[in-house]
Amino acid sequence: MKNYLWIGACLWCLLMTAQQEENSLLWKITGNGLEKPSYLYGTMHVSKKVAFRLDDVFYKALNESDAIALESDPTFWMGEYYEEEKNDPKNLTRGGYDDDFYEGMFKLGHPEPQLVRYSLRLGDEALNGFLYRKSNGGDNFEEETYLDLFIYQAGKKNNKPIISLEDFKESQYLTTVAGNSEPKKEVDKWLQERLENKNRYTLMEDVYRDRNISLLDSIGQATDTEYYREYMLYKRNQNMVDELIKSMGDKSIFAGVGAAHLPGEKGMIHLLEKEGYTVVPYTSEQTEYASAQKELLDDTFVAPTLSRKRTDDDFISIESFDELRGFSASNQTFIMVPEMTNGAYLMMYRINTFPYLPITPEETEEINLEYIENFLYEDIPGEIVSKEKITSPYPGFDILNKTKKGDYQRYRIYETPLELLIIKLGGKQGYVKQYGDSIFNTLEIKQVTTGMEEFNSPNKGFKVIFPKYRTATNVSLAGKKLLQGKSDGITYFLQETVVNSTNYIEDDKFEAQFIVEEFAQNQKLQLKDGYLSKNPYQSYTALAQDTINNTAMYLHSVMRNNKYYLLGATTTDKKTADAYFNSLEFNTPKYEKFETVVDTALYFTVKSPVDAPYRKSNSYDRPKAHESLEKSTTYYTPANEFIRVKMEKFHDLQMYKDAQEMWEDYNNDLADNYSFEELGATLKDSITSQNNDLYTYSRTYTDSSSAKILKYKNIYYKGRIYEIKTVYDTIQEPSEFISNFFETFTPKDTLLGKDVFVDKVDIFFNAVKSRDTLAFVSNELLRFNKKHIDQLIEWIPTVKADEKNFKSERNDAIKQLMALQEEDDRVLPFIEYLYELSYDQPDVQSLILNELMRTETRKGQKILLGLLEKDLPLSTSYQDNFLRRNDRNLVLRKELFPELFKYASISEYKEPVYELLAKLKDSGLMKVKQYKRYRDQIITDGKIDIKRNLSASSSYGSTSNLLPYAKLIFPFREERNAKIFFEKLIKSKNDKVLSYYYLELLKNNESIPAELEEYKNTDADFEAVIIRKGARYGVKPYNNLNDQEIARATLLGRINIEKKKDSMFFLKKEIIKTDLDEEVSVYFFKLIKENTYKDKEYVMYAAYLPEKDREYKTETYDESSSNGISITPTRDEEDIINKVTKKLKHLTRGRVPRIGGRY
């Protein structure tokens, strides 16, 4: 239930305002020309008994009043809720890209038995927020409704008018602003002390029980900021007082509002007094009079006000309390109509049965009236008083039942040609027996007819020739829409679903065909005679046959911007099917009116036919005011158009040189999230502009294989940047919704952040001096230039080794300062000074060395070698070593030798020096003779590291990289010292380095040491490494090596296998042609892992594309992850192989999920 139904509920309503009012919740208003007294009561929006400790005067005031005033009129709540919900997409049946995206997109299926039974059992829980507000298990400690609705019902049952003290939209705006505000940093100390001995809810109940509204006000001040109270209370208080004054005069008004609105300087009591009214507590004892009055109200029913209402597809009409508003999910529709006056309700469940779809082997139950009848005893609440079979307008049941509480309910259950329809009427005590006939006797359900007519979708987005006898699911709301109809023995259906993706464009031809194939496979149908066409949108048509039941249907898909369509007709007559498919026409959606919408959460205005989406506030993890902040939302329309909006408020220290740098930085961030080129979209055009403080960057992305266009627009304004984006197509112009939104989008002139084009270096240094948290975590935000050099030189050395707060900021400053070395002669002398100064800060020294390496100049390397002569930073961090992070320019790096050899004896430098030397040797830049004189040092260091590795392996310590040693020492393998090294190396059992040694010996036609050969023959992992690497480098460890063995070795490298326990068997090889017309070879294996309770079985696979320049396939096209895909009782080897084969065919498609270990 949305927050507006609970505004101020329980806690929020009780947490507010100041000044010492007397202990009372009921206040009498007189004077200032009033002919009759009026009354103001502070409520709790709950049904707990503590809220119903009502004195005699409460009922006397209620009875004496001429009208009832509440914060809002409950009569209209369901309508407001529906308006709020209707543009939030419903009935979607697919997951994300990691799930079976296309399979779920148009998925239809017979209803699950448990869904039908649940629909029978479901009571008034869905209406709890409207009618009762009860908690689970609290029935014996609660009244039958909450106090606000009790007051409303008291008025309605006595024929008194109801007055809303607030405009719904304005109230929602104010509460949303309050909810999105920054929370109070800390609850006041006095309240913290109280809460140590009593939890907040108990404290609030005590306050309400004692009617101590002054304490209530103090708690509010202690809990919330003044900004929050301004919007949650003060502005609303004034609005409600203004409306109350308009309503009073010659009428007595009983006003019930949340108790938090009463006390304080800006509370409703004082505001009324300021207007000249006398407001005094109105109290008395609670006697039997109060109890009798409450009992009388509880037991009184008034005849409901009924009028003819219809479902949005005109299939059902009935005399109802209110509109028949439907909410859809999983291709079913749920309608709930509360009757607020008597606490009753009317509910409808429309369950699509899809009788024209094949029954799959997994479906053991046919869902019909016979099935339902079998469970009525179990699923109808309480006792079935009567059950009557009915035949008109469709076969079904009329059931009267009585719950354990003594409340009567009534059901009508029908089976129509396309749906199961469950209609339920509920109410307290004998309400249903008294008024049930006046409702059910008016029920009308569309009769079966024949013939076709033009159907126009709401908002005129499409039209189609469709049966007159039809049902519709979610047709008026955003989300997946479903039409079904019957005429002359043929069933027709049409589905519209949405793909609201703004970062990917797929081939329209592929999607059109694949959607039909997925739907057919899901229904166990065989496709034939399929073909692509374009008129004007890409489509695919095929005949789908059920060979078991000897039935068939034609299927037809259409790709249109973000909306995808699937049509079906249960006929083998192509002419009939084509006439239906070709009747589908598209128009630009039409909307009734465009109004200026104010988005209070993202701070902008726009012309739109739909309101800003409602957002629940979240007070957790909100950033500080100076920090960056990101919010996003999506505007949807009932015609399934959408626009995504994201707002980022920059950190207050963010700086950009100019707009071009800002847009470049933005594009880089965008590329980090996803590459449009990789995801099937290319930039078509881009435009930047500036109008005073407003900067815009507009662009579109397209792809030659699709009609879709991705439309983006970024707007920068005073410290914040917006991104708005959507999808349309090349065939029709953007709709009025899209055009208006992009053209009228205007940031509000609200000061949120600081201008990013202003120099903020002085602000930063001032914050540093005052230890302001503004300066924390500000690295990479500032843009230092030549004029800041003096400030940087002064500040950087002041950051001490034990000072954590500014380390990242200092490091960023050093990087930016070093980037200025060519512009100013002061930089390099200072950097050399800083290096020597930072003896106790190796991270600073490493940073300086790293930045010197990044200059990629001989000058930088020369300075670096000079600094190393002075001092060496020692760090055990792999990332801190400047040699490992800067090895791209090996030609330049060669010039670091032989000077670097002198540091190889130092443990922190040994690995990176030898790794760099090995890379130079591998690249051919360093000849063996150039480092030959150092071979004894290298061999000695290698032996020591082997011993360290053996020791670390036995104690689970960290191991060093032995591969550089093997590469550097291998040319000297015939020398005595080197032979000893390799003998010891074999004992390391390090597969990575031993596989190199093994294959190098083979490559040079040299014999393999017996111990190494034995290791290969007894260790499956090592053998697999040799096979994989041998295939990659063209070295055969076996004469009969083939692709199957390479695939097996590849998969063995992904798992831990125990040779004596586990086993792997080859299953089969498949040749697959991908949709890019490439042949892929797939090798399937079965892995059996021994388990104490039951062996576990998996299917593993490795797939390869042909490699023209290699004898063997070495790079996998795709492969299973981990142990592969598990075999289960419902999923055998063949099922898995078929699934893998299908997915590999479309592996390059972004919306076809990868297989890996998932299924």
N, C-alpha and C positions, 0 to 999 in steps of 0.2 A: 504494500500500500504506500502511496506516495506521501511525502512528508507533510504536504499541506493539510492532510487529514489529521495530522498529529501535532500541528504547530502548537508549541507550548505544552504539549502533552506531558503528563507525569512530572518530569523534572523541569523541563524548560519553562513551563508555565508558572512554576513555583519559585524559580530562582530570580527574583528581581527587587528593586527600587527602595527609597529611604523616607524617613520622618516617622514620628511616633504616633501612628493611628492606634485607636483602641482595638482590642482583640475582638474582631467581628468579621464575618465574611459577607453578611447582608447589611446593606446601607440604604437608608430612606432618603429620597431626594424631594425637597419642597422649596417653596419660595420662588422669587423672581418671576411672579406672575403665573405659576402653575396652578391650574384649577384642581388637579388631583395629584397626590403623591406618586412618584415613580420609585423603582427599586433597582439596586445594583448588587449583583451577587458574584462572588469570586469562586469559580468552579475548579475542580480537578478534572481533567479530561480522561478519567478512568472509571471503571465499574467497581473498583474496590469499595468495601463497605465504609472505609474511612471517609469517603467522599459523600456518603449519604447520612451523615450525622446531622439531620435537618430538624430545626426547631419548628414549633407551631407557627411562628410568624412567617417562616419560609412559605408554607402552604397558604396562609392567609394572604400574603402579598401576591402570591401566584394567582389565587382565586380573584383577588380584587382588581388585578391589572386588566387592561383592555387589549394589550398586545404583548407579544414576546419578542425580545431582541436578543440575538446571538451574534457572535463574531461573524458567522456566515450561516446561511440557511441550508440545513441538511438536505432539503428537497432537491437541491441542484448539485450535490456532491458527485453523484455518479456521472452526471453529464460533464462536469468539470474534469473528473478523472479520465473519462473517455477522450475528451478533447486533448488532454495532456498525453495520453498513451497512443493515440491513433496514428501518429507519425513515427512511432518507434517500430521498426520492421518486425512483423509477426510471421509465424508459420514457416520460418526458414528451417530447412531440414538437412543442411550440410554443415560440415565443420570447416576448419581451415585447410591450408595447403598440406598439412601433415596428415590429414585424414583422406578418405576417399572423396575428394572434392566433387568430381563429376558424378560419381555414383549417387551421392546424396542430394545432388542439386534438384532432380526431378523425381525423387523417390516416392513411389506410391505403394501401398500395401494394405492388405486386409487388416482390420483392427486387431490389436492384441487382446486376447481374452481378458487379461487383467485390467486393461483400460476400460472395457465395457463394465466390468464388475465395479471398478473404482467409481465410475460415473453414477452407478446406482447408489453406492454407499456415500458418496460425497454429500455432505450436508451444507450447513451455512458457514463453514469455515472461511470460505473465500470472501464472505461478507462481514467477517468479524470486525474489521476496522470501521465499517459503516454502522453496524447495528449493535454491537455488543462490547467490543474491546475487552474480551475476557482473556485470561492467561491459562495456559495448559495446567490442569490439575487444581485450578483455583475456584471452581464453580461454587463450592460451599462457602466461600469467603467473599463472594461478589454478588452484586445485584444483576438484574437481567439486562441492564444496559448501562451506559456511562451517563454521568450527571447532565452533561449538556443536552444529550438526546432525550433524557428524561424530561427536562424542562421543555424542550421542543414538543414532545409528545403530549405533555400536560396542556400546552397551549392548543395544539391541533385537536385534541379530544374535546376541548371546550370551545372549539370554533373560533379561536383567536388568531388574528393575522400574525405572520412571522416576519420580522424585520432583520435584514443583514446590516450589521454595523460597519462592515468593511466591503469594499470592492474587491472581488476575488483576485483579479490580476494585480492590483496595486499591493494587496497584502502579500501575494506571492513574490512580487518584486522586492518588497522590503525585507521579507524573511530570507530571501535568497542572498541579498546583499549582506545581511547579518551573518548568514551561515557561511559565506565565503570570506569573511573578514578574518584577520589574524587573531588567534585566541590570546587570552590573557596569559602572560608568561608564567605567572604563579598565583595560586589561590592565596588570599590573605592569610596571614599567620594564625589569627584567632580562629578562623574556620578550620584550618589544618589541624589545630589542636583538638577541636571538637570532633573532627572526623577520625581521630585516633581511637576514640572510644565508642563511636557510633557510625555505622555506614550512612552514606548520603541519603539513600531512599528511606531508611528508618527516621533519620533526622527530618526529612521533608514531611513524612507522614505525621510526625509529632507536631511540627509547625502548623500543619493544616488542622490537625485535631484540636490544637489549642487556639486556632484561628488567629495566630500571631502574625499578622501581615507586616508589621514593622520588622520583625526578625526575618520574615520572608524577603523583604526589601534588602536587608543587610547582607543576607546570603547572596542575593543577586549581585550586589556591588562587589562582594568578595570574590565572586566567581567569574564575572564577565567584564570585558572592556566597556568603556563608555561608548565607543563606536558601535559595538554590538548592540548595546542597550538602546542606542539612538534609533536603530532600524528595527530591532525586534520588539521594542516597547514604546519608546517615546512618540515616534511619528504615528504609530498605530493607535496609541492612546488618544492622541489629538483627533485623528480621523474618526475614531469611534465616539468620542465625546461630541464632535460636531454632528454626527448622524443622530446620536441620541437626543441632542437638543432639538434637532429638526422634528423628531418624532414625538417628543413630549409637547405639552401645551394643554390641550383639552383632553388628552388621553393619558391614562396611567400605563407606564411601560415597565415590564419586568425584564431587566437586562442581565443575561448571564455571560460572563467573560472569564478567561483564565485569571486566577487569583493574583498572578504576578502583575496584572495591569492596574490593580487598585491602588497600592500604596506609593508613597514617595512624592517628591516635589513635582515630578512630571507624571504622576499617576492620575488615573481618571477621577479619583475622589477630589484631589486638590485642583485639577483642571475645572471640574464642575463648580467648586467653591470660588475660583477666580472669575467665573462667569456670573456669580451672584446667587448661586443656589446654596441652600442649606443642606448639608449632607451629614447625617448622623447615623451611628450604629443602630441596628434594629435587631434586638435579641429577645429571647424568651426561653422558657423551659421547653423540653421535648416531652409531650404528654401522649396519651392514647389518641388524641386528636391527630397528631402528625402521623402516627402509625396507621390510623384509619384512612386518612387522606391518601397516603401512599398506596395502601392496599386497593382503594377505590380506583386510583389511576391505573394500577397494574392490571386490574381485572376488567377495565373498560375497553371495549373495542368500538371503533366507529367504522361505518361502511367505507370501504376504500373508494377513492375517486378513480374511475376507470375510463379509458378511451381506447379506440381502435388503434393498434400499433402493428407495424409490419417489420419483418426482417429485411435487411438491405437487398436481398435477392427476390423479395415478394413471395417467397415460398410459404411462409407462415404468417398468419395474422391472428390477433387475439385482443380482447379487451384487457388492457394491462395498466399497471400503476404508472409506468414510464416507458420510454423508448426501449426497443429490443436491440440493445447494443451488443455486438458479438466480438469476442476475442478469440483468435485462432492460434493453434499450435498443433504441429504434427498432422496437418490436414484435417483437423477436427475443430469445431466451433463451440464455444462456451458462452452462454448469455446469462447474465445475472441482473435481476431487477429488484432492488430493495424497496420495501414499502415502509418508509421511515416512521409513519405515524403509529402503526400498530406493531412494529418490529417484525413484520412478515417479509416474505420474499417469493419471487417467481424465478425459477431457473430452467434453462434449456440446454441440453447437450445434443449437438448434431454430429453424429459419428459416421463419417463416410465409410461405406462398406466395400466399394470397388468390386462389385460382383462380376464385372466384365474382365477382371484380371485373372490369370491362371492361378490355381491353388498350388502352392509349392509343396514339395515333400515334407518340409519342416512344419507346415501348418496342419496340426492334428485336429483342430476344432473349426467347424464352420459356424461363424457368428451370425445367429439369427434369433427369432423369437423363441424357438424351442430351446436354444442354448440359454437364453436369459431366464426363461421360466424355471429351468433346472436350479438356478441359484437365487431365486427370489427370497426363499426362506432365510438364506444366509446373508443376503446383501441388502434387504429392505430393513431399515432401522426399526427396532422394537418389535411390536406385534402387528401382523397383517390382520386388519379388521375385516376387510373385504377385498375380493379380487374378481374382476369381471372381464371376460374376454370380449373384445370389441372388433368389429369388422369394417367400420366406416370412420374416416375416409380410407383408412388402411388397416390391416389387421394389427391387433395389439392388445394391451391390457389397461384397465382402469383400476388402480389400487388405492385403498385407504389404509393407512397404518397409524399406530400410536406409539410414541417413544416412551422410554422408561420414565421420563419427566412428566408424562401425561399430555404432551403436545401432539396434535394430529398433523399428519402430512398426507399429501395426495400425489400420486404419480399417474401420468399418461405415457405409455410406451408404445411406439409405432415402428413398424418396419415398412419403409417406402422402397421403391425400386432402387434408390441410390444411397439411402441413409438409414441408420437407426436413430430414432428421435425419442429422447427422454425428457419429459416435461415434469417439473416438480414444483409443488406449492407447499410452503411451510409457514408456520406461525405459532404463536404461543397458545396453549390450552385449546379451546374449541374454535379458534379463528377459521381454520380450514373448513371445518364442518359447516360453519355459518356462512362463509362467503365463497367456498370453492366452486359451487355450481355457477355462480354469476361470472366466473372467469372461464372455466373449462367449457361451458356450454356455448361460448362465443368463438371457440377455436376453429380456425379454417386452415386447411393445408391444401396446397395446389394439387389438383387432380391430373392424372396422366392424360396428355393430349398428344397429338401428332402435328407435324409441320415445322417449318423453319422460319426464322425472322432475323432481322438485323439486330445484333447486340452491340451497344456502345458502352465501353467501359466508363466508369466515373472519371472525370477530368478529360474525357475524350482522347485518351492516349492511343487506343486502338478500337477497331470495330471488326466484327466477324459475323457471318451468317451461321446461326446456332439454333438448336431446337428450342421451341417455345417451352417445352417441359424441361426445366433446368434447375440446378442448384448452384450456388456460388459460395466459395470459402474465401474470406478475407478480401473480397473484391473491392471494398471501399477503403481499405487501409493500406498502409505501406507494408511491403513484404511480399511473400510468395502468394500468388493468387491462383485459384483453381476454379474452373468452370466445368460442370458435367451436365450432360443432357441426353435425352433419348427421343428418337423419332423413327417411326417405321422400322422398328427392330434393330436399329443401329444406335450404339452408344458413342457419344462424342465427348472428348475432353480437351481442355486447353489449360496449360500451366504457364504462368509468367513468374519467373524468379529473377533475382538481382545478383549481380556480381559487382560490388561496390569497391573495386580495386583501382587505385590511382597510381600504381607503380609498375604495372605490367600490362603488356598487350600481347595476346595470343593470336595465332593464325585463325581467322574466322572459319576457314574450310575445315581445319582440324577439329575445332570445337563443335561445329555443326554436326559432323559425322560422329565424333566420339560420344557426344551426349546421347544420340540415338542408340549407339552400340551399348553404352552403359545401361541405359534404361531397359533395353531388350535382354541383356544378360541378367540383370537383376530380376526380371520377370520370367527367366528361363525360356525365352523366345528365340527362335532362329531367324536371322535376317536374310532377305534375298532381294535382288533387283534394286539395290540402293544406288542413289545418284545425287550428285551435288547440283545446285542451281543457284541463280542469283537474280532476285526480282523485287526490289532493288537490293535487298539484304541477302547475305549468304544463307543458304538453307540446305538441308539434306532430307531426302525422302526415301523410305524403304518399307517393304512389306515384312511384318513380324509374325511368325507362325508359331503356334503351340502345337507341336507334332503329336503330343500325347493326347490332348483333348480335341484335336482336329479343329482348332479355331485360329483366327488370324485378325490382325488389325494393321492398318497403315499408320506409320509414324512420320512426323514432319517437324523438323527443328528450324528455328530462325534466330540469327544472331543480330541483335540491335543494341548499340551502345552498351549501357550497363544492364540492359534487360534481355533475358534469354527466354525463348518460347519453345514449348514442346506441345504439339497437337497430335491427337490420335482419333481414329475412327474404326470401330469394329466391323469392318467390311473388307471383302476381297475385291470389290468393284472399284478399280482405280479411278474411273470417271467420277464416281460419287466422292471418293476421298479427295481428289484433286479440286473438285468444286468447293469443298469445304476449306481446304488449305489455301487455295487461291483467293478466297474471300477475305482473308485476313489483311487489313489495311492499317497503316500507322499514321497518326497525326501528332502534331506538337501538342502536348498537354495544355489544357486551359484551366485557369484558376479564377475564382469569383472576384477576389479583390486582393490588392497588395496594400499593406499597411507598413508604417515605419515600426520596426521591431527593435527593441532595446535589449541587447544581450548584456545582462548585469554581471555575469561571471567573466566574460572575455572582453568587456568594455568596448563595445562597438554598436553602431546602429546600421540597419539595412532595410531595404524595401523587400518584403517577403510575404507570400500568402500563408505561411505557417509561422507559429510562434517560436520563440527561442526554446530549445529543448530544456526541460526541467532537470536540474542537477541537484542531487543530494549533497549537502555540504559535508566536508571531511575536515575535522579539526586536528587530525593527526599529521605529523611530519610536515607541517607547513614551514616553508623557508622563512628566514628573517627578511625584514623589509628590504635590505640592501642586496640580498642574494638573488640569483636568477630564479625565475618561476616559469613553468610551462603548463598550459591548460589546453584542452582540445574538446571539440564537440562535433557532431554531425547533424546537419539539417536534412530531414527527409520529408518528402511530400507523399500524399496518397497515390500519386501517379508513379511512384518509385524512382523519382529523381532524388539526387542527393548532392550535398556539398559539404566537404570536410573543412573545418576551420581549426587552426592551431595558433595559439598566441604564446610567444615567448617574451617574457620581460627580462631584459639583459641585467646582468650584475651591474651595480652602480659604478664599478670601476672599468667596465668594458669600454675599450677605445678602438676606433677605426680611423685610419688616415682619411678615408673618403668613402663614398657609397660603393665605388667599384670594389674596394677591398672587402667591404661588408658582404656584397653579393658573392664575391669569389669565395670567401670563408663559408658562406651559407651553402654554396654549391659543393664545397669540399665535404661539409658535414652530411649533405644529402648523399653524396657518393659513398660515404662510409656506411650508410644504412642500406643502400641498394644502388646498383649501377643500372641505369635505364637501358644502356646498350646491351648489357648481359640479360636483362629481363625483357627484351623484345620491344624496345621503344627508342626512337631517335628524336633529337631536338629538331623541330620544324622551324620555329621562329622564336625570337625573344626580343623584348622591348623594355628599356629602362626609362624612367622619367622622374622628374622632381617638380613639386609645387610647394614652395616654401619649406615647411618642416615635414612634408609628406613625400616619401620616396617609394616608387613602385618598380616592380620587376615582374613582367608578364611573359609567359612562354607557353608553347604547346608542344606535345610529343605525339608522334604518329608512327605507324609501321605500314609498309607496303602490303602486308598480308591481311590487313584488317581495316575496317571502316572507322574504328574507334579513334577518338582524339582525347588525350589527357590534357586538361586545361589547368594551368597553375598561375597563381598570382601571389606575389609577396608584397606586403605593404609595411614600411617602417615609419613609425611615428613616435617621437619623443621617448626613446628608451625602450621601445618594444617593437617586435616584428610579428607580423601575421602571415600565415600561409593559408590560402584558400584554394581548393582544388576539386575537380569533378571530372566526369566523363560525358562526352556527347559523341556525335559521329559526323562523317563527311557528307552524309546523304541529306540530313535535315539541319537547318540552322539551330543553334542553341535555343532552348525554350525561353519564355519570358522569365521564368523563375531563375534560370542560370544567368541570363543576360542582366537582369535587374540586380541580382545579388552581387555580381562582379563589378557592376557599374556604380552601385549606390553604397557599397561597403565603406563605412566611415568610422575610423577609430574615434572613441569618445575623447573629449579634451580633458581627460583625467590624468593627473600627474602620478604615474606609476614608477617610472624609472628616470635615469639620467641620460641626457643626450650622449650618444656614443661618439659623436664627432668633436667633442670638447676635450681638451687636454686635462687629464685627471691625475697627473703625476704628483702635483702638489697636494691634492686631496689624499693620495695614497701615503705620502711621507708624513703628513699631519696625523693620519690614522695610525701609522707606525709609532710615532712619538707618543701618542696617547694610549697605545695598546688597544685601539679600537678593533673589534672583530671585523669591521669593514675591510681591513687590510688582510685578514686571513684568507687563505685559499683564493688569492687573486692572481695567481700565476697565469701567464699567457693572456691576460685580459688587457694589460697596459701595453702601449706602444711607445717605447723609449726612442729618442732620437738624439742628435748631436747636442742640443741645448740642455739635455738632462745629464750629460756625462759627469759634471761636477757633483751633482746630487748622488749619482750612483756610486762614484768613487768614495764619497764620504760615508754612504750608508752600508754598502756591501760588507766591509770588514767588521762592522759592529755586530753582525749576527754571529753569536757564539755557538760553539759545538753542541752545547746542551740545550739550545733554544730551538724548540720544534715548530713553533707557530709560523715562523717566517722562512723556513728553509726552502720550501718550494718556490716562494716568491723571489728569494735571493738567487736561487739557481736560474730562474727564468731571466732575472735581471743580468746575470753574468753572461748568459747566452746572447741576449740582445746587445749587451755592451760589446762583446767580442765581435759581433756582426758589424760594429761601427769602426773596427780597427783601421780599415783603409781610409776612412773619412777623417780620422783624428789621431794625431801622433801621441796623445796622452794615454790611449787605450792599452797598447802592448806593454809599456813600462809598468802600468798599474797591474796588469794581469800577471806579469812576472813577479812583482812584489806580493800580490795576493797569493800566488802559488807558494812562495816561501813562507808567507805568514800562516798559511793553512796547514802547518805541520800536523796539528791535531785534528784536522778535518779532511781525511782522505777522499771524502765524497766531493769536496770542492776541487781538490787537485785532479781527481779523475775526470770531473766535468771539464776542467780547463784543457786537459790533454785530449779529451774526446772532441771538444770544439775545434782544437787546432787540427786534429785529423780530418774533421769535416770540411775544412777549408780546401782540401784536395790540392794543396800547393806545396812546393819544395820549401818555401819559406816557413810555412806552418810546421812541416816535419822537422826542419832544422831547429826551430825554437823548441819543439817538443823534446828532441834529443838533448838539447841544452838543459831543459828543466829536469829531465830524468837524471842528468849528471848531478844536479843539486840535491834532489830528493825523490824518493819513490813512494807513491801512494800505495798502501797495502790494503787490499780488500779481498774478501773471500767471495764476494758476489760476482757471479758470471757476467751479469749485465754491466757491472761497473768497469770492467776492463776495457780500455779504449781500443786495444788491438782486435778484440773480437767483434766490435761493433762497426768497424770501419775497414772492411777488407774488399770493398768493391773495386777499387783502383789498384790492382796488384802490381802494375808496372811501377807506380809510385811507391808502393809499399816495399818493393824490393830494395829500395835505397835505404831502408832502415837497417839493413844488414850490412856488415857484420856487427854493428854496434849493439844490436839487441841481444847477441849471444851472451854478453857479459851479465845480463839480467836473468838468464835462463836457470841459473843456480838458485834463484829465489823462488820458493814454492808457489807464491801467488802469480808469478810470471812464467813459470815453466810451461804450463799447458798452452796459454795463448801464444807464446813465442814459437813453440814447436808446431802448433796448429797452423799458424801463418806460414811458417817455413814449408810445411807439407803442402799447403795450397799452392805456394810458389813452385814447388817441385812438380806437382800434378799439372800445373798450367804450362810447364816447360820454361818458365822465366828463371828458375833457379836450377842450375846444373849440379849434378852430384859432386863434381870436382870443386864447386864453389863452397860447399860446406863440409868437404871431406876432412879437413883438418880438425873439425869439431866432433867427428864421429864418436870418439871415445867418451866424450862428455855426454853425447846423446844416448849411447848404449848404457852407460852407467846410470843415467837418470831413468832410462826405461826399465832397467832391472829393479831399481828402487820402487818405481811406481807399480810394477807387477806385484812386488811383495806387499805394497800398501793395499793393492786391490784384493789380494788373497786374504789379507787380514780384515779388510772392510767387509768382504763378502761373508766371512764367518761370523762377523758381529753386526751385520746389517748396517754398516756405515756407508758413507758415500764413496763412490769409486771414481778414479780419474780416467781420462780418455787415453787409451793405449794405441789407438789407430794411427795417430801421427808418428809415433815411434816406429811402428811396423813399416810404414811407408818410407820413412827416412833411413831406416837401418837395412831394409831389404836389399838394396844394391850391394851391401857388404856382407851378405849372408854366408859367404864362404869363409870369412874370417872367423877365427876362433871365438873372439868375444861376441860377435853377432850370433854365432851358432848357439852359444849358451843362452843369449837373450831369447831366441825363438824356442829353445827347449823349455825354458821357464814360461814363455808366453802360452804354450799349449796347456799348461796346468791352470791357467787363469779361467779356462772354459768361457771366455768372452767371445760369443758368437760373431759379433760385429767385426772384431779384428782378426779372429781366426779364419773367418770366411775370406777375408782379403788375402791372408797368407796362403791359404789353400788354393785359391783361384790364381794367384800370381805364380805359384809353383807349377800349376797345370799349364798356364799360359806359356811358361818358359820350358815346358816339357821336362820338368824335374820330378823326381820321385817324391811321394808324400810320406812324411814320417809315420811310422807304424802307429804311434800313439794318437796322432791326429786322425788317421784313417779310421782307427777304432772308435774314436769319439763321434765321427760322422755316422758310422754304422750303428751306433747304439743310442744316439740322441736325435729324435725326430725333428726337433726344432732347428738344430744345427744343420741337419741334412736339408731341411726346407730352405734355410737361408742360402745355402750353397747353390741349390738348384735355381732359386729366384735370381740371385746375383749373377750366376753363371749364364743364365739365359739373357740377362740384360747386357752383359759385356761380351757375349759371344764365346763363352768358355764352357765346354761340355764336361760336367763331372761324371756323366755316364754316356756310353756310346749310343744307347737306345733311348735317350732323353726325347720326350715329345711334349706337346702342348698340354696334354692331360696331366702329366707329372708336374709341369710348371704350375698349372692351376691348383693342383693338390698342395704343392709347396707354398703357394701364395696364401691359401686358406689356413694351412697349418701355422703360418706365421702370425695369424690373428688370434690364436687360441692357446690355452695351456692344455696340453694333452699328455696323459700318462700312458706310455707305450704298453705297459703290462695290463692296464685296466681299460683304456679307451681304444676305440677303433674307428676308422674312417673307410667307407666303401664308395667306389665310383658307381653312380646311378645311370647317368645318360648324358649325351651331348645333344644340344639343340642348335640349329642354325636359324637365327631370327633376322628378318629384314625390318629395319626400323622405318619409321615414317619419314625419315630423311634419305631412304633408299640405301642404307648402309647395311652390310651383312655383319651380324654379331654372332660369335661362337660362344655358347654358354655351356659350362661344365658343371654338372650337378653331382653332389656327394651327399652321402648320409653319414652323420656323425652319431656315434653311440657313446655316451658317457656313463660309466658305471656309477651307480648310486646305491647307498645302503638300503633304501626302501624299494626303489624301482628305477631301472635304467631310464635315462632321458635320451630321447632321439630328436635329431635336428636335420634339416636340409640346409646344406651350404652350397653356394654357387660362386663361380667367377666367370665374368663375361669379358670377351676381348674383341676389339676391332682388328682387321688385318693390318699388319705392319710390313710394308713393302721392302724396307731396307734391312729387315732383321729376319734371321732364320726362325726365331721363336717369338711368340707373343710375350711381351714383358709388362706392358702397362694395362691394367684392367680398365675396361669400360665401366664396369660396376661390379660390386662383390658384396656378399653378405657380411654383416658385421658380427663381431663377437662369435658366439657359437652357431649363429645362423637362425633359421626360423623353426620354432619348435613344432613337432608333430604331436597332435592331440587327437582324442577320439572323434572330434568333429572336423578334423583337418588332416588328411593323409598326404603322402608324398606327392601324389598326382595333383591334388588341389593346390599345393604350394607351387609346384612346377608351373602349372597353368597360370597362376597369379603372377609369378615372377616373369614368365615369358611375355605376358600381356604388358606388364609395366615396363619391361626393358624395351619393348617396341617403341614406347613413347617416353623414353627416359629424358630426352632433352626438353620435354614440356614442363614448364614451371609449375603447372597445377596438377600434374600427375605425380603422386608422392613417390619418393624413393622407397625401395624395399628394405634393404639392409636387414636388420634383425626384426623389423616390425612387420606386421601383416594387416 
